Amino acid sequence: MGSGAEASRGGWSRRRFVGALGGAAAATALAACGTSPEASRAPATAGTGASGTGSGSRRPAPDTSGGSSAPAGPRPLYVGTYTSPEDGGKGIGLASYDSATGLITTTGSGVLTDVADPSYLAVHPDGRTLYAVNEREHGTVTAVRLSDGRVLGSRATGGASPCHLSVHPGGRWLLTADYGSGSVSVHPIEASGAPGERTDRVTHSSPAPGPGQHGPHAHQFVTAPDGRHVLAVDLGTDTVYTYRLDHRTGTLTEVARARTRPGAGPRQLAFHPGGRYAYLANEVDDTVTVCRYDPATGRLTVGAPQSTGSGKGTNYPAQFLVTANGSYAFLANRGHNSIARYAVEADGARLRMLGTVSVAGDFPRQIAFSPDGRLLFAANQRSGTVSVFHVDAERGGLRLAGDPFASPLAVCALPL
């Protein structure tokens, strides 16, 4: 959310919200990942140390989910935050979690301080390099070597306020969405893991912005399961764009567009493991939709709006997750402060609401599974916490693992 970026979201503009923070040029999804300006920047909960992370969840519950076995012992957890606000973090939070209990504890110094406003994180498929967007007016992406925490380099995205990034499954390309400028970018990944000079950038100049929007706002850029197409979700234009990525040159060719209903404000989507359906979280009108996907053409067809389970209150759905067996989907609800649970039916073609579970925090900006799928992490921006749940992948259940872990302005949790 760079200070020059502006978009109406829930009656606010991004420029106005940053001004309320004293002009901080920070801050999305996403989820995956740009923040909604209606969120106040509450200070972290008690117990947060100077390192930017707390001492850990208390009273961890034993795992009785009955799922596949997980390796015992600590696993790394990285937490994205905003560093510009006075009550923000100091960089990328460094922690570890117990894969059996879900207990989170601070690791080492507790923070990697050399990365500014790292609001969204992704890891290379080989597990050696961590990537972060630097969500500022002049957007950049930064690579960090995980073995020693060394910053390998940064590159300009060419746009404003990058809020989401992902690594193409082949490991050669870094995909970035710039919220403020409504653009998407491609960077090659060098042998060292560092990003190279940008190979392409596309700004979403049409269609015209949706109701209440002042321009395009790219919110997610992700690879489809077929690997040939990459999809950009744009909140400002109420459109999901499909591009063909040239794996030799790193250039983009638009092949399809899918329009949501006007004013939906699509934020992020998640694919069903079957590769034929995706689930779209619509931030502005508080709905979700099932989308049919054609791998041959890259065309996405948006279905009818469905409930987020939030009732009549103000709510901004953030991000979907789908279990590896394709049986259940979970949605982070900001405002209602819950995780909605859905049964996935008809081989991915239908979502059936099962209910909601309190997230035990305020404004869950992003959610993520542990690699084995047995834990779900929720980054709660306004409460400055990370909640952990045990996942019952056979029944779609979620059970809180213990007290949330304190981390200032937690906006992204990446468990490895």
C-alpha distance (Angstrom), angle and dihedral (degrees) to the residues before:
residue distance angle dihedral
M1 . . .
G2 3.80 . .
S3 3.77 118.3 .
G4 3.79 90.2 -111.3
A5 3.79 94.9 52.0
E6 3.76 119.1 94.6
A7 3.76 133.2 -174.2
S8 3.76 134.2 150.3
R9 3.79 110.5 -119.6
G10 3.75 119.3 165.1
G11 3.82 90.4 -16.0
W12 3.82 95.3 -50.6
S13 3.77 133.2 100.2
R14 3.79 124.2 -138.7
R15 3.79 90.9 -125.7
R16 3.80 91.1 54.0
F17 3.80 92.5 48.4
V18 3.80 93.8 50.5
G19 3.78 89.0 48.6
A20 3.77 88.4 56.7
L21 3.80 87.1 57.5
G22 3.78 92.2 57.0
G23 3.80 95.6 -93.4
A24 3.80 97.0 -56.6
A25 3.79 108.9 169.3
A26 3.77 97.1 -143.3
A27 3.73 141.1 110.5
T28 6.87 159.5 121.8
A29 4.58 167.8 93.6
L30 0.76 59.9 -94.0
A31 2.99 47.8 155.0
A32 1.37 58.2 159.9
C33 5.06 97.9 2.6
G34 3.82 160.7 -14.3
T35 3.74 112.2 49.2
S36 3.78 125.5 -115.0
P37 3.82 110.5 -115.0
E38 3.78 90.6 -136.5
A39 3.81 87.1 74.9
S40 3.78 114.5 95.6
R41 3.79 116.1 -141.4
A42 3.76 100.0 -117.4
P43 3.81 117.3 -171.3
A44 3.75 117.9 -107.2
T45 3.75 119.3 -86.2
A46 3.77 121.9 -95.9
G47 3.76 115.8 -73.4
T48 3.78 96.5 46.7
G49 3.76 110.9 137.1
A50 3.79 130.0 -149.2
S51 3.75 88.9 -96.8
G52 3.79 90.2 71.2
T53 3.80 97.7 -110.4
G54 3.77 133.3 80.6
S55 3.74 131.8 -123.4
G56 3.78 95.2 -94.8
S57 3.79 146.6 -93.6
R58 3.79 116.3 -50.7
R59 3.78 129.8 -142.6
P60 3.82 96.6 21.2
A61 3.79 112.1 -157.5
P62 3.79 119.1 -131.4
D63 3.79 115.7 -108.5
T64 3.79 111.1 -109.4
S65 3.79 98.1 156.6
G66 3.77 93.1 119.5
G67 3.80 92.3 -135.9
S68 3.78 128.5 136.4
S69 3.78 116.5 -51.9
A70 3.80 117.5 -90.4
P71 3.80 127.6 -156.0
A72 3.79 110.8 -98.9
G73 3.78 122.5 -127.3
P74 3.79 136.7 50.5
R75 3.78 123.5 -30.2
P76 3.83 126.8 -171.8
L77 3.80 121.5 -96.5
Y78 3.81 123.9 -171.4
V79 3.79 121.9 -163.1
G80 3.80 124.7 -157.0
T81 3.78 119.4 -150.2
Y82 3.80 144.4 154.1
T83 3.79 117.4 -90.6
S84 3.81 100.0 -174.9
P85 3.84 99.5 73.8
E86 3.80 117.1 79.3
D87 3.81 90.8 -121.0
G88 3.80 92.9 44.9
G89 3.75 133.0 107.4
K90 3.79 128.6 -83.7
G91 3.79 97.5 -125.0
I92 3.80 135.8 -59.8
G93 3.79 109.3 -7.9
L94 3.82 115.1 -125.6
A95 3.78 117.3 -151.1
S96 3.78 142.2 138.0
Y97 3.78 133.0 -135.8
D98 3.76 134.1 -156.2
S99 3.79 107.4 -118.7
A100 3.80 92.2 -147.9
T101 3.81 102.5 43.5
G102 3.82 102.1 23.7
L103 3.82 91.0 -128.5
I104 3.84 111.8 156.3
T105 3.80 122.8 -153.6
T106 3.79 133.3 176.5
T107 3.79 116.4 -97.6
G108 3.83 123.0 -142.8
S109 3.80 111.4 -49.0
G110 3.80 88.9 -5.1
V111 3.80 95.1 -128.3
L112 3.79 144.4 55.9
T113 3.79 101.2 -140.4
D114 3.80 101.8 -172.1
V115 3.82 96.4 80.1
A116 3.82 120.3 79.5
D117 3.82 122.3 -145.6
P118 3.83 95.3 -13.7
S119 3.80 95.1 -176.0
Y120 3.81 98.1 161.0
L121 3.81 130.2 31.6
A122 3.80 136.5 -165.5
V123 3.79 134.0 173.6
H124 3.81 129.5 -137.4
P125 3.83 114.5 -109.6
D126 3.81 89.9 -113.1
G127 3.80 90.2 58.2
R128 3.80 94.6 -127.2
T129 3.80 103.2 103.3
L130 3.79 134.2 48.7
Y131 3.80 120.6 -154.6
A132 3.79 127.1 -157.6
V133 3.76 134.2 -177.0
N134 3.79 114.5 -131.5
E135 3.79 98.9 -141.2
R136 3.77 100.8 -149.8
E137 3.79 136.0 122.0
H138 3.79 91.0 -92.3
G139 3.77 97.4 44.2
T140 3.78 125.3 -143.5
V141 3.78 139.1 171.2
T142 3.79 123.0 -138.0
A143 3.81 132.2 -158.7
V144 3.81 123.3 -149.5
R145 3.81 125.0 -168.2
L146 3.78 106.1 -130.3
S147 3.80 97.3 -152.8
D148 3.80 93.1 68.9
G149 3.81 107.1 1.8
R150 3.80 93.0 -111.4
V151 3.81 116.4 158.1
L152 3.81 106.0 -125.2
G153 3.77 96.7 -167.8
S154 3.80 147.4 -66.7
R155 3.78 133.1 -118.3
A156 3.79 132.7 -165.0
T157 3.78 115.3 -110.9
G158 3.80 90.4 -153.0
G159 3.81 89.9 -125.1
A160 3.79 141.1 79.5
S161 3.79 129.5 -92.1
P162 3.82 103.5 -5.2
C163 3.80 108.0 -151.9
H164 3.81 105.5 173.0
L165 3.78 139.2 32.5
S166 3.77 137.3 172.1
V167 3.79 137.4 -178.7
H168 3.79 118.7 -121.9
P169 3.84 108.0 -116.0
G170 3.79 90.4 -115.2
G171 3.80 88.7 63.7
R172 3.82 95.7 -129.4
W173 3.80 102.3 97.8
L174 3.80 136.1 53.0
L175 3.82 115.5 -152.7
T176 3.81 120.5 -157.4
A177 3.82 134.7 -175.2
D178 3.83 119.0 -152.4
Y179 3.79 110.7 -154.5
G180 3.79 98.1 -171.0
S181 3.81 97.0 51.4
G182 3.80 98.4 30.0
S183 3.79 92.2 -125.1
V184 3.79 138.8 129.8
S185 3.78 126.2 -146.9
V186 3.80 139.5 -164.2
H187 3.81 124.8 -149.4
P188 3.80 126.1 -177.9
I189 3.80 115.9 -124.7
E190 3.77 113.4 -129.3
A191 3.80 125.1 -140.4
S192 3.81 89.7 -98.3
G193 3.80 90.7 55.4
A194 3.81 93.3 -108.2
P195 3.82 119.4 131.2
G196 3.79 116.0 -106.9
E197 3.79 129.5 -147.1
R198 3.78 113.7 -55.4
T199 3.82 114.0 -90.1
D200 3.80 97.8 -167.8
R201 3.79 143.8 2.5
V202 3.80 127.7 -173.5
T203 3.81 125.6 -169.9
H204 3.79 117.8 -153.9
S205 3.81 98.3 -123.7
S206 3.82 95.2 162.7
P207 2.96 150.6 81.8
A208 3.80 101.1 38.2
P209 3.81 116.6 -97.3
G210 3.79 116.2 -83.0
P211 3.81 125.6 -111.4
G212 3.80 112.1 -52.6
Q213 3.81 93.4 7.2
H214 3.81 125.5 119.3
G215 3.78 97.5 -159.7
P216 3.80 145.4 -30.1
H217 3.81 117.9 -43.7
A218 3.80 114.9 -170.2
H219 3.78 107.5 -154.0
Q220 3.80 106.0 172.8
F221 3.81 138.4 16.6
V222 3.78 114.5 -170.3
T223 3.82 141.7 156.3
A224 3.80 119.9 -109.5
P225 3.82 117.7 -126.6
D226 3.81 90.5 -104.4
G227 3.83 89.2 64.6
R228 3.81 93.4 -139.7
H229 3.77 98.0 85.8
V230 3.79 133.7 53.4
L231 3.79 122.1 -159.9
A232 3.80 128.4 -148.5
V233 3.80 118.7 -160.7
D234 3.82 112.3 -153.0
L235 3.79 118.6 -166.4
G236 3.81 94.6 -171.6
T237 3.81 97.8 54.8
D238 3.83 96.8 35.1
T239 3.79 87.7 -126.2
V240 3.80 140.8 122.1
Y241 3.82 110.3 -149.7
T242 3.80 122.0 -155.8
Y243 3.80 118.9 -153.1
R244 3.77 132.5 -176.8
L245 3.80 109.3 -130.8
D246 3.79 115.6 -144.8
H247 3.79 102.6 -137.9
R248 3.81 91.9 -156.5
T249 3.80 101.2 48.8
G250 3.79 103.7 21.0
T251 3.80 92.0 -126.6
L252 3.79 127.9 141.2
T253 3.80 130.4 -131.1
E254 3.80 118.2 -172.3
V255 3.81 111.8 -129.2
A256 3.82 105.2 166.2
R257 3.79 146.6 4.6
A258 3.78 129.7 -152.2
R259 3.81 119.1 -161.7
T260 3.77 123.1 -152.7
R261 3.77 119.4 -154.5
P262 3.84 112.0 -73.1
G263 3.79 112.9 -80.4
A264 3.80 96.0 15.0
G265 3.80 92.8 120.8
P266 3.83 100.4 -152.6
R267 3.80 111.0 -145.3
Q268 3.80 112.0 173.3
L269 3.79 139.8 -11.4
A270 3.80 134.2 -154.6
F271 3.80 125.8 -158.1
H272 3.77 126.2 -129.9
P273 3.84 109.5 -121.2
G274 3.81 89.3 -114.6
G275 3.81 88.0 68.7
R276 3.81 96.2 -134.5
Y277 3.80 100.5 91.5
A278 3.78 137.9 41.3
Y279 3.80 133.0 -170.7
L280 3.78 119.3 -133.4
A281 3.82 126.1 -156.1
N282 3.82 111.3 -149.2
E283 3.79 107.5 -156.5
V284 3.81 102.6 -171.0
D285 3.82 103.0 47.2
D286 3.83 94.7 32.8
T287 3.81 97.6 -121.6
V288 3.79 140.4 119.3
T289 3.79 128.8 -143.9
V290 3.79 136.4 -161.7
C291 3.81 110.6 -130.8
R292 3.79 126.7 -160.2
Y293 3.81 113.8 -137.8
D294 3.81 127.8 -157.6
P295 3.84 109.7 -155.9
A296 3.80 92.4 -164.7
T297 3.80 95.0 60.2
G298 3.80 102.8 17.2
R299 3.79 89.3 -125.0
L300 3.80 118.3 152.5
T301 3.82 120.4 -158.1
V302 3.81 114.8 -158.8
G303 3.80 117.9 -139.8
A304 3.78 132.7 -153.0
P305 3.82 121.2 -59.3
Q306 3.79 118.0 -96.4
S307 3.80 135.9 -170.2
T308 3.79 125.2 -83.6
G309 3.80 90.9 -156.5
S310 3.80 91.7 -114.7
G311 3.80 97.2 122.0
K312 3.80 118.5 -152.0
G313 3.80 98.7 -33.2
T314 3.79 127.3 102.0
N315 3.78 110.2 -81.9
Y316 3.81 138.7 165.5
P317 3.82 113.4 -162.0
A318 3.78 109.8 -144.1
Q319 3.79 116.9 -179.0
F320 3.81 145.2 -5.2
L321 3.80 128.9 -139.8
V322 3.81 124.5 -169.6
T323 3.79 123.0 -157.4
A324 3.79 116.5 -115.5
N325 3.81 91.2 -113.4
G326 3.82 89.4 55.2
S327 3.81 93.4 -126.6
Y328 3.81 101.2 112.9
A329 3.79 140.9 29.1
F330 3.79 130.0 -160.1
L331 3.81 127.9 -156.5
A332 3.82 128.3 -161.9
N333 3.82 111.8 -134.6
R334 3.81 117.0 -159.9
G335 3.80 111.6 -159.3
H336 3.79 95.0 21.0
N337 3.81 84.0 53.6
S338 3.75 94.5 -145.8
I339 3.77 143.9 112.6
A340 3.78 112.1 -121.5
R341 3.80 116.5 -143.3
Y342 3.81 122.2 -146.2
A343 3.78 133.1 -177.0
V344 3.81 110.7 -136.3
E345 3.78 111.7 -137.8
A346 3.82 140.5 177.6
D347 3.82 93.5 34.5
G348 3.80 90.8 -57.1
A349 3.80 99.8 -40.7
R350 3.82 96.4 108.4
L351 3.79 138.4 45.2
R352 3.80 119.2 -157.4
M353 3.79 117.9 -166.0
L354 3.81 113.0 -123.8
G355 3.79 98.5 175.7
T356 3.79 141.0 -89.2
V357 3.81 135.3 -80.2
S358 3.80 123.8 -152.0
V359 3.80 110.8 -108.0
A360 3.83 91.0 -145.2
G361 3.80 89.0 -130.5
D362 3.78 143.2 63.9
F363 3.82 124.2 -89.5
P364 3.83 106.4 -5.6
R365 3.79 99.9 -145.9
Q366 3.81 98.5 178.3
I367 3.80 139.7 7.1
A368 3.81 131.4 -160.2
F369 3.79 139.3 179.0
S370 3.77 123.1 -128.4
P371 3.83 110.1 -113.2
D372 3.82 91.8 -97.0
G373 3.81 91.8 47.8
R374 3.80 93.8 -125.6
L375 3.81 95.5 112.3
L376 3.80 132.3 47.5
F377 3.82 120.0 -156.4
A378 3.81 122.6 -157.8
A379 3.82 121.2 -165.1
N380 3.82 106.8 -148.6
Q381 3.78 108.3 -159.6
R382 3.79 103.7 -169.7
S383 3.80 97.1 42.4
G384 3.81 92.3 42.0
T385 3.79 93.9 -129.8
V386 3.79 143.6 119.4
S387 3.82 116.2 -138.6
V388 3.79 121.8 -158.7
F389 3.81 126.4 -154.8
H390 3.78 133.2 -172.4
V391 3.81 109.0 -125.2
D392 3.79 122.5 -141.2
A393 3.81 98.8 -159.0
E394 3.82 91.9 -176.8
R395 3.82 95.3 55.7
G396 3.79 103.8 20.6
G397 3.77 93.6 -116.5
L398 3.81 128.2 152.3
R399 3.81 123.2 -160.1
L400 3.79 123.5 -175.5
A401 3.81 110.2 -115.6
G402 3.81 97.0 -153.1
D403 3.77 142.7 -60.1
P404 3.82 113.3 -22.6
F405 3.80 118.2 -97.7
A406 3.81 116.0 -113.4
S407 3.81 116.4 -121.1
P408 3.85 123.2 151.7
L409 3.81 114.4 -107.6
A410 3.79 92.1 -13.9
V411 3.80 105.1 -163.7
C412 3.81 102.5 156.2
A413 3.80 132.4 28.5
L414 3.81 118.6 -167.8
P415 3.82 115.3 -174.2
L416 3.82 116.9 -168.6
